[in-house]
Amino acid sequence: MHERARLSLLTALITHPTGLSFTELKQHCGLTDGNLSRHMKVLQDGGLVAVVKGYQDNRPHTTVTITGSGQRQFLDYLSVLEQVLRDAAPLTAPLPDAEPDLA
């Protein structure tokens, strides 16, 4: 799930509980057909998303939704990520300016 494209897919799906079409997901995530298909397959195999293929107006139509398990796993992942950020915040020093201030 930590891979950028998969995180993007799950984020789009959790904010659209009724699901998104393949085309909508492609636009949301900026992926090619092949990349989107591959990432969807991995998430589907992991039980995170459900993929329903059918027809709409006599054209193939694929709808993807996040599963209940996918929602729980995604929210758990975000909680862990938030904790990592909280733990790291006090350890980070401000970055120096790229160029010295000559004023």
Buried (B, 14 or more C-beta within 10 A) or exposed (E): BEEEBBBBBBBBBBEBEEBBEBEBBBEBBEBEEEEBBEBBEBBBEBEBBBBEEEEEEEEEBBBBBBBEEBBEBBEEBBEEEEEEEEEEEEEEEEEEEEEEEEE
